[in-house]
Amino acid sequence: MSFKFEKLIIWQLAMDYGEVINKLTDKFPKKELYNLSSQILRAVDSIALNISEGSIGQSDPEFRKFIGYSIRSIAEVVTCLYKAKRREYISEEEFRENYDFAFNLMNMMVKFKEKIN
């Protein structure tokens, strides 16, 4: 037996992305523990959390709303990545890899959202 969201590629990718970002924040200085590190981790975890929450027993309009929240969380992660790059916590390559992943996931989610009745 499984939950509906477990079969969704966007949820699986969001779960993976959360772990990548979690590892990335290990490089941030301690002074960012309750600031940028905390913010980006909450945002990246919100992507998968909103997908799962929206998929359970919700109407299609409600599910679309939760997918919208997930997309907004992606934008928040990207902004945090910019902050981390500007503060020189991550390299240009790390920024680009994570930016590209976020961009591709966002596009997948937008297409998924459009297909929800």
Protein Blocks (a to p, Z undefined) as FASTA:
>chain_A
ZZfklmpmklmmmmmmmmmmmmmmmmpcfklmmmmmmmmmmmmmmmmmmmmmmmnopafk
lmmmmmmmmmmmmmmmmmmmmmmmmnopacfklmmmmmmmmmmmmmmmmmmmmmpZZ
